[in-house]
Every structure is written in structure tokens, then in C-alpha cells.
Amino acid sequence: MNDLRELIGQKVIAELEDEQGNNIDFNCRISNLHIEDGNFQNKGECINILVNVVPISKLPKGVDSEDLTSISLSRIKKYFD
């Protein structure tokens, strides 16, 4: 993958954390991405890449629609059919 925009439309596994600190994985599709590079340009800090996702199936307990926006790319894993 040479371009981050190739991620849009891809099936992935998103990992979120519930209120107790447990990881919740669910299948979804990336709908959008956002590259926050202001601190990288101005302060030399890391680039933060965030994705928005849409669920492929019913959301697991503890995940609601508000959790589907601004997920860090580091919490996205490859989906295997």
C-alpha cells in the first residue's frame, strides 16, 4: 500500500477500549481518514492519523456510534476473510 487513501473502503478490525480498560475488537470498513500533522510541522512531534469507520455487522456491547470516529490508525488491524 503506497497511499493512505487506499485504506478508505477497506475492511479492517478496529480495537477500542471499554470503560473497564478491556479491548473490544469489531469488524468495520474505513470510511474516511484524517492526517493531523500540525504538531509534526511545528514541533517535530509524531503525525497522528485518525480513521472513521462504519461497522460491517452489529456493534459489540460497549461500543456505540460515537466511538466510530477518530480512531487512531495504530488501533486498526488487517481484516482476513
PDB file of N, CA, C and O in Angstrom:
ATOM      1  N   MET A   1       0.852  -1.164   0.000  1.00  0.00           N
ATOM      2  CA  MET A   1       0.000   0.000   0.000  1.00  0.00           C
ATOM      3  C   MET A   1       0.904   1.235   0.000  1.00  0.00           C
ATOM      4  O   MET A   1       1.694   1.430   0.924  1.00  0.00           O
ATOM      5  N   ASN A   2       0.791   2.039  -1.004  1.00  0.00           N
ATOM      6  CA  ASN A   2       1.659   3.195  -1.156  1.00  0.00           C
ATOM      7  C   ASN A   2       0.993   4.505  -0.775  1.00  0.00           C
ATOM      8  O   ASN A   2       1.677   5.510  -0.582  1.00  0.00           O
ATOM      9  N   ASP A   3      -0.307   4.514  -0.665  1.00  0.00           N
ATOM     10  CA  ASP A   3      -1.036   5.747  -0.406  1.00  0.00           C
ATOM     11  C   ASP A   3      -2.063   5.479   0.699  1.00  0.00           C
ATOM     12  O   ASP A   3      -2.833   4.522   0.611  1.00  0.00           O
ATOM     13  N   LEU A   4      -2.075   6.301   1.714  1.00  0.00           N
ATOM     14  CA  LEU A   4      -3.020   6.097   2.821  1.00  0.00           C
ATOM     15  C   LEU A   4      -4.473   6.127   2.359  1.00  0.00           C
ATOM     16  O   LEU A   4      -5.334   5.513   2.990  1.00  0.00           O
ATOM     17  N   ARG A   5      -4.755   6.834   1.267  1.00  0.00           N
ATOM     18  CA  ARG A   5      -6.136   6.890   0.776  1.00  0.00           C
ATOM     19  C   ARG A   5      -6.630   5.520   0.312  1.00  0.00           C
ATOM     20  O   ARG A   5      -7.835   5.302   0.190  1.00  0.00           O
ATOM     21  N   GLU A   6      -5.696   4.593   0.053  1.00  0.00           N
ATOM     22  CA  GLU A   6      -6.090   3.235  -0.318  1.00  0.00           C
ATOM     23  C   GLU A   6      -6.800   2.528   0.837  1.00  0.00           C
ATOM     24  O   GLU A   6      -7.482   1.525   0.624  1.00  0.00           O
ATOM     25  N   LEU A   7      -6.646   3.036   2.039  1.00  0.00           N
ATOM     26  CA  LEU A   7      -7.328   2.452   3.199  1.00  0.00           C
ATOM     27  C   LEU A   7      -8.839   2.683   3.157  1.00  0.00           C
ATOM     28  O   LEU A   7      -9.603   1.873   3.681  1.00  0.00           O
ATOM     29  N   ILE A   8      -9.268   3.774   2.542  1.00  0.00           N
ATOM     30  CA  ILE A   8     -10.695   4.088   2.509  1.00  0.00           C
ATOM     31  C   ILE A   8     -11.428   2.997   1.740  1.00  0.00           C
ATOM     32  O   ILE A   8     -11.084   2.675   0.603  1.00  0.00           O
ATOM     33  N   GLY A   9     -12.438   2.441   2.382  1.00  0.00           N
ATOM     34  CA  GLY A   9     -13.216   1.356   1.808  1.00  0.00           C
ATOM     35  C   GLY A   9     -12.739  -0.025   2.212  1.00  0.00           C
ATOM     36  O   GLY A   9     -13.431  -1.011   1.958  1.00  0.00           O
ATOM     37  N   GLN A  10     -11.576  -0.120   2.835  1.00  0.00           N
ATOM     38  CA  GLN A  10     -11.024  -1.413   3.240  1.00  0.00           C
ATOM     39  C   GLN A  10     -11.742  -1.954   4.479  1.00  0.00           C
ATOM     40  O   GLN A  10     -12.089  -1.201   5.389  1.00  0.00           O
ATOM     41  N   LYS A  11     -11.957  -3.277   4.496  1.00  0.00           N
ATOM     42  CA  LYS A  11     -12.446  -3.940   5.706  1.00  0.00           C
ATOM     43  C   LYS A  11     -11.273  -4.060   6.666  1.00  0.00           C
ATOM     44  O   LYS A  11     -10.169  -4.436   6.272  1.00  0.00           O
ATOM     45  N   VAL A  12     -11.523  -3.738   7.921  1.00  0.00           N
ATOM     46  CA  VAL A  12     -10.480  -3.795   8.945  1.00  0.00           C
ATOM     47  C   VAL A  12     -11.091  -4.281  10.259  1.00  0.00           C
ATOM     48  O   VAL A  12     -12.306  -4.443  10.376  1.00  0.00           O
ATOM     49  N   ILE A  13     -10.239  -4.505  11.223  1.00  0.00           N
ATOM     50  CA  ILE A  13     -10.656  -4.784  12.594  1.00  0.00           C
ATOM     51  C   ILE A  13     -10.226  -3.587  13.426  1.00  0.00           C
ATOM     52  O   ILE A  13      -9.041  -3.257  13.482  1.00  0.00           O
ATOM     53  N   ALA A  14     -11.176  -2.945  14.063  1.00  0.00           N
ATOM     54  CA  ALA A  14     -10.873  -1.807  14.929  1.00  0.00           C
ATOM     55  C   ALA A  14     -10.820  -2.293  16.368  1.00  0.00           C
ATOM     56  O   ALA A  14     -11.589  -3.163  16.777  1.00  0.00           O
ATOM     57  N   GLU A  15      -9.909  -1.719  17.117  1.00  0.00           N
ATOM     58  CA  GLU A  15      -9.750  -2.066  18.527  1.00  0.00           C
ATOM     59  C   GLU A  15     -10.063  -0.827  19.357  1.00  0.00           C
ATOM     60  O   GLU A  15      -9.433   0.218  19.197  1.00  0.00           O
ATOM     61  N   LEU A  16     -11.034  -0.958  20.233  1.00  0.00           N
ATOM     62  CA  LEU A  16     -11.388   0.118  21.159  1.00  0.00           C
ATOM     63  C   LEU A  16     -11.246  -0.389  22.579  1.00  0.00           C
ATOM     64  O   LEU A  16     -11.122  -1.591  22.811  1.00  0.00           O
ATOM     65  N   GLU A  17     -11.265   0.520  23.513  1.00  0.00           N
ATOM     66  CA  GLU A  17     -11.149   0.154  24.926  1.00  0.00           C
ATOM     67  C   GLU A  17     -12.448   0.529  25.625  1.00  0.00           C
ATOM     68  O   GLU A  17     -12.946   1.643  25.460  1.00  0.00           O
ATOM     69  N   ASP A  18     -13.000  -0.404  26.411  1.00  0.00           N
ATOM     70  CA  ASP A  18     -14.218  -0.104  27.157  1.00  0.00           C
ATOM     71  C   ASP A  18     -13.883   0.617  28.458  1.00  0.00           C
ATOM     72  O   ASP A  18     -12.716   0.883  28.748  1.00  0.00           O
ATOM     73  N   GLU A  19     -14.906   0.929  29.233  1.00  0.00           N
ATOM     74  CA  GLU A  19     -14.720   1.690  30.472  1.00  0.00           C
ATOM     75  C   GLU A  19     -13.866   0.966  31.502  1.00  0.00           C
ATOM     76  O   GLU A  19     -13.263   1.606  32.363  1.00  0.00           O
ATOM     77  N   GLN A  20     -13.806  -0.365  31.425  1.00  0.00           N
ATOM     78  CA  GLN A  20     -13.007  -1.144  32.367  1.00  0.00           C
ATOM     79  C   GLN A  20     -11.574  -1.347  31.869  1.00  0.00           C
ATOM     80  O   GLN A  20     -10.763  -1.973  32.552  1.00  0.00           O
ATOM     81  N   GLY A  21     -11.263  -0.827  30.695  1.00  0.00           N
ATOM     82  CA  GLY A  21      -9.920  -0.964  30.144  1.00  0.00           C
ATOM     83  C   GLY A  21      -9.711  -2.216  29.314  1.00  0.00           C
ATOM     84  O   GLY A  21      -8.583  -2.524  28.928  1.00  0.00           O
ATOM     85  N   ASN A  22     -10.791  -2.945  29.033  1.00  0.00           N
ATOM     86  CA  ASN A  22     -10.702  -4.146  28.197  1.00  0.00           C
ATOM     87  C   ASN A  22     -10.759  -3.766  26.721  1.00  0.00           C
ATOM     88  O   ASN A  22     -11.480  -2.843  26.342  1.00  0.00           O
ATOM     89  N   ASN A  23     -10.007  -4.471  25.897  1.00  0.00           N
ATOM     90  CA  ASN A  23     -10.036  -4.222  24.462  1.00  0.00           C
ATOM     91  C   ASN A  23     -11.239  -4.897  23.828  1.00  0.00           C
ATOM     92  O   ASN A  23     -11.572  -6.039  24.147  1.00  0.00           O
ATOM     93  N   ILE A  24     -11.883  -4.173  22.929  1.00  0.00           N
ATOM     94  CA  ILE A  24     -13.020  -4.693  22.167  1.00  0.00           C
ATOM     95  C   ILE A  24     -12.642  -4.593  20.695  1.00  0.00           C
ATOM     96  O   ILE A  24     -12.353  -3.502  20.203  1.00  0.00           O
ATOM     97  N   ASP A  25     -12.641  -5.716  19.990  1.00  0.00           N
ATOM     98  CA  ASP A  25     -12.375  -5.739  18.559  1.00  0.00           C
ATOM     99  C   ASP A  25     -13.691  -5.917  17.812  1.00  0.00           C
ATOM    100  O   ASP A  25     -14.567  -6.662  18.249  1.00  0.00           O
ATOM    101  N   PHE A  26     -13.822  -5.224  16.679  1.00  0.00           N
ATOM    102  CA  PHE A  26     -15.003  -5.414  15.844  1.00  0.00           C
ATOM    103  C   PHE A  26     -14.650  -5.149  14.387  1.00  0.00           C
ATOM    104  O   PHE A  26     -13.744  -4.375  14.077  1.00  0.00           O
ATOM    105  N   ASN A  27     -15.382  -5.808  13.507  1.00  0.00           N
ATOM    106  CA  ASN A  27     -15.159  -5.686  12.076  1.00  0.00           C
ATOM    107  C   ASN A  27     -15.850  -4.435  11.545  1.00  0.00           C
ATOM    108  O   ASN A  27     -16.983  -4.126  11.916  1.00  0.00           O
ATOM    109  N   CYS A  28     -15.148  -3.728  10.675  1.00  0.00           N
ATOM    110  CA  CYS A  28     -15.700  -2.493  10.139  1.00  0.00           C
ATOM    111  C   CYS A  28     -15.030  -2.169   8.809  1.00  0.00           C
ATOM    112  O   CYS A  28     -14.170  -2.909   8.329  1.00  0.00           O
ATOM    113  N   ARG A  29     -15.438  -1.063   8.236  1.00  0.00           N
ATOM    114  CA  ARG A  29     -14.876  -0.578   6.985  1.00  0.00           C
ATOM    115  C   ARG A  29     -14.461   0.876   7.203  1.00  0.00           C
ATOM    116  O   ARG A  29     -15.209   1.654   7.796  1.00  0.00           O
ATOM    117  N   ILE A  30     -13.280   1.242   6.728  1.00  0.00           N
ATOM    118  CA  ILE A  30     -12.808   2.626   6.874  1.00  0.00           C
ATOM    119  C   ILE A  30     -13.583   3.516   5.913  1.00  0.00           C
ATOM    120  O   ILE A  30     -13.624   3.255   4.710  1.00  0.00           O
ATOM    121  N   SER A  31     -14.193   4.562   6.445  1.00  0.00           N
ATOM    122  CA  SER A  31     -14.984   5.474   5.614  1.00  0.00           C
ATOM    123  C   SER A  31     -14.247   6.778   5.312  1.00  0.00           C
ATOM    124  O   SER A  31     -14.551   7.451   4.327  1.00  0.00           O
ATOM    125  N   ASN A  32     -13.286   7.132   6.154  1.00  0.00           N
ATOM    126  CA  ASN A  32     -12.568   8.397   5.966  1.00  0.00           C
ATOM    127  C   ASN A  32     -11.302   8.355   6.806  1.00  0.00           C
ATOM    128  O   ASN A  32     -11.198   7.575   7.753  1.00  0.00           O
ATOM    129  N   LEU A  33     -10.346   9.197   6.455  1.00  0.00           N
ATOM    130  CA  LEU A  33      -9.163   9.323   7.295  1.00  0.00           C
ATOM    131  C   LEU A  33      -8.737  10.778   7.359  1.00  0.00           C
ATOM    132  O   LEU A  33      -9.032  11.583   6.475  1.00  0.00           O
ATOM    133  N   HIS A  34      -8.034  11.083   8.437  1.00  0.00           N
ATOM    134  CA  HIS A  34      -7.588  12.451   8.668  1.00  0.00           C
ATOM    135  C   HIS A  34      -6.158  12.406   9.182  1.00  0.00           C
ATOM    136  O   HIS A  34      -5.847  11.671  10.120  1.00  0.00           O
ATOM    137  N   ILE A  35      -5.302  13.187   8.569  1.00  0.00           N
ATOM    138  CA  ILE A  35      -3.906  13.254   8.984  1.00  0.00           C
ATOM    139  C   ILE A  35      -3.696  14.557   9.741  1.00  0.00           C
ATOM    140  O   ILE A  35      -3.792  15.643   9.170  1.00  0.00           O
ATOM    141  N   GLU A  36      -3.410  14.438  11.022  1.00  0.00           N
ATOM    142  CA  GLU A  36      -3.137  15.610  11.859  1.00  0.00           C
ATOM    143  C   GLU A  36      -1.624  15.780  11.928  1.00  0.00           C
ATOM    144  O   GLU A  36      -0.942  15.081  12.678  1.00  0.00           O
ATOM    145  N   ASP A  37      -1.113  16.711  11.142  1.00  0.00           N
ATOM    146  CA  ASP A  37       0.339  16.882  11.086  1.00  0.00           C
ATOM    147  C   ASP A  37       0.796  18.254  11.557  1.00  0.00           C
ATOM    148  O   ASP A  37       1.958  18.609  11.363  1.00  0.00           O
ATOM    149  N   GLY A  38      -0.079  19.026  12.165  1.00  0.00           N
ATOM    150  CA  GLY A  38       0.286  20.357  12.644  1.00  0.00           C
ATOM    151  C   GLY A  38       1.426  20.335  13.640  1.00  0.00           C
ATOM    152  O   GLY A  38       2.369  21.118  13.523  1.00  0.00           O
ATOM    153  N   ASN A  39       1.351  19.439  14.628  1.00  0.00           N
ATOM    154  CA  ASN A  39       2.424  19.347  15.621  1.00  0.00           C
ATOM    155  C   ASN A  39       3.697  18.776  15.014  1.00  0.00           C
ATOM    156  O   ASN A  39       4.798  19.079  15.474  1.00  0.00           O
ATOM    157  N   PHE A  40       3.552  17.950  13.983  1.00  0.00           N
ATOM    158  CA  PHE A  40       4.719  17.429  13.272  1.00  0.00           C
ATOM    159  C   PHE A  40       5.450  18.584  12.579  1.00  0.00           C
ATOM    160  O   PHE A  40       6.671  18.710  12.674  1.00  0.00           O
ATOM    161  N   GLN A  41       4.685  19.410  11.891  1.00  0.00           N
ATOM    162  CA  GLN A  41       5.269  20.526  11.151  1.00  0.00           C
ATOM    163  C   GLN A  41       5.846  21.593  12.083  1.00  0.00           C
ATOM    164  O   GLN A  41       6.911  22.148  11.814  1.00  0.00           O
ATOM    165  N   ASN A  42       5.140  21.876  13.175  1.00  0.00           N
ATOM    166  CA  ASN A  42       5.522  22.991  14.049  1.00  0.00           C
ATOM    167  C   ASN A  42       6.464  22.599  15.184  1.00  0.00           C
ATOM    168  O   ASN A  42       7.301  23.400  15.600  1.00  0.00           O
ATOM    169  N   LYS A  43       6.332  21.368  15.686  1.00  0.00           N
ATOM    170  CA  LYS A  43       7.084  20.984  16.882  1.00  0.00           C
ATOM    171  C   LYS A  43       7.939  19.734  16.690  1.00  0.00           C
ATOM    172  O   LYS A  43       8.677  19.344  17.595  1.00  0.00           O
ATOM    173  N   GLY A  44       7.845  19.109  15.526  1.00  0.00           N
ATOM    174  CA  GLY A  44       8.605  17.894  15.292  1.00  0.00           C
ATOM    175  C   GLY A  44       8.042  16.672  15.994  1.00  0.00           C
ATOM    176  O   GLY A  44       8.751  15.682  16.172  1.00  0.00           O
ATOM    177  N   GLU A  45       6.777  16.725  16.396  1.00  0.00           N
ATOM    178  CA  GLU A  45       6.134  15.582  17.060  1.00  0.00           C
ATOM    179  C   GLU A  45       5.605  14.587  16.037  1.00  0.00           C
ATOM    180  O   GLU A  45       5.657  14.838  14.833  1.00  0.00           O
ATOM    181  N   CYS A  46       5.105  13.480  16.509  1.00  0.00           N
ATOM    182  CA  CYS A  46       4.583  12.431  15.636  1.00  0.00           C
ATOM    183  C   CYS A  46       3.346  12.909  14.863  1.00  0.00           C
ATOM    184  O   CYS A  46       2.579  13.747  15.336  1.00  0.00           O
ATOM    185  N   ILE A  47       3.183  12.354  13.671  1.00  0.00           N
ATOM    186  CA  ILE A  47       1.970  12.585  12.888  1.00  0.00           C
ATOM    187  C   ILE A  47       0.886  11.672  13.449  1.00  0.00           C
ATOM    188  O   ILE A  47       1.126  10.488  13.681  1.00  0.00           O
ATOM    189  N   ASN A  48      -0.295  12.217  13.666  1.00  0.00           N
ATOM    190  CA  ASN A  48      -1.414  11.445  14.184  1.00  0.00           C
ATOM    191  C   ASN A  48      -2.380  11.184  13.032  1.00  0.00           C
ATOM    192  O   ASN A  48      -2.918  12.127  12.453  1.00  0.00           O
ATOM    193  N   ILE A  49      -2.605   9.919  12.695  1.00  0.00           N
ATOM    194  CA  ILE A  49      -3.525   9.546  11.620  1.00  0.00           C
ATOM    195  C   ILE A  49      -4.750   8.908  12.258  1.00  0.00           C
ATOM    196  O   ILE A  49      -4.647   7.914  12.976  1.00  0.00           O
ATOM    197  N   LEU A  50      -5.908   9.496  11.985  1.00  0.00           N
ATOM    198  CA  LEU A  50      -7.168   9.029  12.554  1.00  0.00           C
ATOM    199  C   LEU A  50      -8.074   8.537  11.440  1.00  0.00           C
ATOM    200  O   LEU A  50      -8.056   9.077  10.334  1.00  0.00           O
ATOM    201  N   VAL A  51      -8.869   7.506  11.730  1.00  0.00           N
ATOM    202  CA  VAL A  51      -9.817   6.988  10.754  1.00  0.00           C
ATOM    203  C   VAL A  51     -11.221   7.005  11.345  1.00  0.00           C
ATOM    204  O   VAL A  51     -11.413   6.893  12.556  1.00  0.00           O
ATOM    205  N   ASN A  52     -12.192   7.148  10.456  1.00  0.00           N
ATOM    206  CA  ASN A  52     -13.596   6.967  10.789  1.00  0.00           C
ATOM    207  C   ASN A  52     -14.008   5.639  10.179  1.00  0.00           C
ATOM    208  O   ASN A  52     -13.586   5.308   9.071  1.00  0.00           O
ATOM    209  N   VAL A  53     -14.819   4.883  10.884  1.00  0.00           N
ATOM    210  CA  VAL A  53     -15.228   3.569  10.402  1.00  0.00           C
ATOM    211  C   VAL A  53     -16.739   3.418  10.453  1.00  0.00           C
ATOM    212  O   VAL A  53     -17.430   4.130  11.181  1.00  0.00           O
ATOM    213  N   VAL A  54     -17.236   2.468   9.659  1.00  0.00           N
ATOM    214  CA  VAL A  54     -18.636   2.048   9.721  1.00  0.00           C
ATOM    215  C   VAL A  54     -18.633   0.551   9.996  1.00  0.00           C
ATOM    216  O   VAL A  54     -17.830  -0.180   9.415  1.00  0.00           O
ATOM    217  N   PRO A  55     -19.505   0.088  10.859  1.00  0.00           N
ATOM    218  CA  PRO A  55     -19.499  -1.341  11.209  1.00  0.00           C
ATOM    219  C   PRO A  55     -19.968  -2.197  10.045  1.00  0.00           C
ATOM    220  O   PRO A  55     -20.809  -1.784   9.247  1.00  0.00           O
ATOM    221  N   ILE A  56     -19.413  -3.389   9.963  1.00  0.00           N
ATOM    222  CA  ILE A  56     -19.840  -4.361   8.952  1.00  0.00           C
ATOM    223  C   ILE A  56     -21.023  -5.170   9.484  1.00  0.00           C
ATOM    224  O   ILE A  56     -21.896  -5.586   8.723  1.00  0.00           O
ATOM    225  N   SER A  57     -21.039  -5.383  10.784  1.00  0.00           N
ATOM    226  CA  SER A  57     -22.126  -6.128  11.412  1.00  0.00           C
ATOM    227  C   SER A  57     -22.546  -5.382  12.678  1.00  0.00           C
ATOM    228  O   SER A  57     -22.127  -4.248  12.908  1.00  0.00           O
ATOM    229  N   LYS A  58     -23.363  -6.018  13.481  1.00  0.00           N
ATOM    230  CA  LYS A  58     -23.849  -5.399  14.721  1.00  0.00           C
ATOM    231  C   LYS A  58     -22.667  -5.031  15.617  1.00  0.00           C
ATOM    232  O   LYS A  58     -21.724  -5.807  15.770  1.00  0.00           O
ATOM    233  N   LEU A  59     -22.730  -3.842  16.202  1.00  0.00           N
ATOM    234  CA  LEU A  59     -21.668  -3.396  17.104  1.00  0.00           C
ATOM    235  C   LEU A  59     -21.671  -4.221  18.386  1.00  0.00           C
ATOM    236  O   LEU A  59     -22.733  -4.558  18.909  1.00  0.00           O
ATOM    237  N   PRO A  60     -20.495  -4.544  18.888  1.00  0.00           N
ATOM    238  CA  PRO A  60     -20.434  -5.293  20.147  1.00  0.00           C
ATOM    239  C   PRO A  60     -20.894  -4.442  21.328  1.00  0.00           C
ATOM    240  O   PRO A  60     -20.912  -3.214  21.258  1.00  0.00           O
ATOM    241  N   LYS A  61     -21.256  -5.104  22.389  1.00  0.00           N
ATOM    242  CA  LYS A  61     -21.664  -4.426  23.621  1.00  0.00           C
ATOM    243  C   LYS A  61     -20.518  -3.530  24.083  1.00  0.00           C
ATOM    244  O   LYS A  61     -19.361  -3.948  24.095  1.00  0.00           O
ATOM    245  N   GLY A  62     -20.845  -2.307  24.458  1.00  0.00           N
ATOM    246  CA  GLY A  62     -19.837  -1.373  24.927  1.00  0.00           C
ATOM    247  C   GLY A  62     -19.320  -0.431  23.853  1.00  0.00           C
ATOM    248  O   GLY A  62     -18.520   0.459  24.142  1.00  0.00           O
ATOM    249  N   VAL A  63     -19.770  -0.618  22.607  1.00  0.00           N
ATOM    250  CA  VAL A  63     -19.360   0.253  21.502  1.00  0.00           C
ATOM    251  C   VAL A  63     -20.604   0.924  20.959  1.00  0.00           C
ATOM    252  O   VAL A  63     -21.591   0.251  20.662  1.00  0.00           O
ATOM    253  N   ASP A  64     -20.571   2.256  20.824  1.00  0.00           N
ATOM    254  CA  ASP A  64     -21.695   2.952  20.207  1.00  0.00           C
ATOM    255  C   ASP A  64     -21.191   3.793  19.033  1.00  0.00           C
ATOM    256  O   ASP A  64     -19.988   3.876  18.783  1.00  0.00           O
ATOM    257  N   SER A  65     -22.112   4.400  18.334  1.00  0.00           N
ATOM    258  CA  SER A  65     -21.766   5.105  17.092  1.00  0.00           C
ATOM    259  C   SER A  65     -20.776   6.245  17.309  1.00  0.00           C
ATOM    260  O   SER A  65     -20.022   6.578  16.394  1.00  0.00           O
ATOM    261  N   GLU A  66     -20.759   6.842  18.481  1.00  0.00           N
ATOM    262  CA  GLU A  66     -19.806   7.921  18.757  1.00  0.00           C
ATOM    263  C   GLU A  66     -18.365   7.414  18.790  1.00  0.00           C
ATOM    264  O   GLU A  66     -17.430   8.182  18.561  1.00  0.00           O
ATOM    265  N   ASP A  67     -18.185   6.133  19.072  1.00  0.00           N
ATOM    266  CA  ASP A  67     -16.851   5.542  19.134  1.00  0.00           C
ATOM    267  C   ASP A  67     -16.251   5.287  17.756  1.00  0.00           C
ATOM    268  O   ASP A  67     -15.076   4.932  17.653  1.00  0.00           O
ATOM    269  N   LEU A  68     -17.030   5.461  16.705  1.00  0.00           N
ATOM    270  CA  LEU A  68     -16.593   5.090  15.360  1.00  0.00           C
ATOM    271  C   LEU A  68     -15.828   6.193  14.642  1.00  0.00           C
ATOM    272  O   LEU A  68     -15.382   6.001  13.511  1.00  0.00           O
ATOM    273  N   THR A  69     -15.675   7.326  15.275  1.00  0.00           N
ATOM    274  CA  THR A  69     -14.950   8.422  14.650  1.00  0.00           C
ATOM    275  C   THR A  69     -13.628   8.655  15.375  1.00  0.00           C
ATOM    276  O   THR A  69     -13.517   8.456  16.585  1.00  0.00           O
ATOM    277  N   SER A  70     -12.662   9.069  14.628  1.00  0.00           N
ATOM    278  CA  SER A  70     -11.358   9.448  15.175  1.00  0.00           C
ATOM    279  C   SER A  70     -10.665   8.313  15.927  1.00  0.00           C
ATOM    280  O   SER A  70     -10.208   8.489  17.057  1.00  0.00           O
ATOM    281  N   ILE A  71     -10.595   7.154  15.287  1.00  0.00           N
ATOM    282  CA  ILE A  71      -9.855   6.024  15.839  1.00  0.00           C
ATOM    283  C   ILE A  71      -8.430   6.111  15.317  1.00  0.00           C
ATOM    284  O   ILE A  71      -8.221   6.264  14.113  1.00  0.00           O
ATOM    285  N   SER A  72      -7.462   6.017  16.192  1.00  0.00           N
ATOM    286  CA  SER A  72      -6.062   6.090  15.787  1.00  0.00           C
ATOM    287  C   SER A  72      -5.719   4.919  14.861  1.00  0.00           C
ATOM    288  O   SER A  72      -6.152   3.788  15.086  1.00  0.00           O
ATOM    289  N   LEU A  73      -4.947   5.206  13.834  1.00  0.00           N
ATOM    290  CA  LEU A  73      -4.545   4.171  12.884  1.00  0.00           C
ATOM    291  C   LEU A  73      -3.797   3.034  13.584  1.00  0.00           C
ATOM    292  O   LEU A  73      -3.815   1.897  13.111  1.00  0.00           O
ATOM    293  N   SER A  74      -3.153   3.328  14.684  1.00  0.00           N
ATOM    294  CA  SER A  74      -2.430   2.285  15.419  1.00  0.00           C
ATOM    295  C   SER A  74      -3.378   1.261  16.048  1.00  0.00           C
ATOM    296  O   SER A  74      -2.933   0.210  16.510  1.00  0.00           O
ATOM    297  N   ARG A  75      -4.679   1.557  16.069  1.00  0.00           N
ATOM    298  CA  ARG A  75      -5.665   0.632  16.643  1.00  0.00           C
ATOM    299  C   ARG A  75      -6.459  -0.101  15.563  1.00  0.00           C
ATOM    300  O   ARG A  75      -7.510  -0.680  15.836  1.00  0.00           O
ATOM    301  N   ILE A  76      -5.943  -0.069  14.338  1.00  0.00           N
ATOM    302  CA  ILE A  76      -6.586  -0.725  13.204  1.00  0.00           C
ATOM    303  C   ILE A  76      -5.713  -1.903  12.773  1.00  0.00           C
ATOM    304  O   ILE A  76      -4.499  -1.771  12.612  1.00  0.00           O
ATOM    305  N   LYS A  77      -6.364  -3.066  12.588  1.00  0.00           N
ATOM    306  CA  LYS A  77      -5.650  -4.272  12.163  1.00  0.00           C
ATOM    307  C   LYS A  77      -6.251  -4.800  10.867  1.00  0.00           C
ATOM    308  O   LYS A  77      -7.384  -4.476  10.510  1.00  0.00           O
ATOM    309  N   LYS A  78      -5.479  -5.607  10.181  1.00  0.00           N
ATOM    310  CA  LYS A  78      -5.918  -6.192   8.923  1.00  0.00           C
ATOM    311  C   LYS A  78      -7.071  -7.149   9.160  1.00  0.00           C
ATOM    312  O   LYS A  78      -7.068  -7.925  10.116  1.00  0.00           O
ATOM    313  N   TYR A  79      -8.050  -7.082   8.281  1.00  0.00           N
ATOM    314  CA  TYR A  79      -9.212  -7.983   8.300  1.00  0.00           C
ATOM    315  C   TYR A  79      -8.910  -9.133   7.349  1.00  0.00           C
ATOM    316  O   TYR A  79      -8.535  -8.902   6.200  1.00  0.00           O
ATOM    317  N   PHE A  80      -9.071 -10.367   7.815  1.00  0.00           N
ATOM    318  CA  PHE A  80      -8.882 -11.540   6.970  1.00  0.00           C
ATOM    319  C   PHE A  80     -10.232 -12.196   6.759  1.00  0.00           C
ATOM    320  O   PHE A  80     -10.952 -12.473   7.718  1.00  0.00           O
ATOM    321  N   ASP A  81     -10.578 -12.448   5.490  1.00  0.00           N
ATOM    322  CA  ASP A  81     -11.848 -13.126   5.175  1.00  0.00           C
ATOM    323  C   ASP A  81     -11.819 -14.565   5.596  1.00  0.00           C
ATOM    324  O   ASP A  81     -12.801 -15.283   5.407  1.00  0.00           O
TER     325      ASP A  81
END
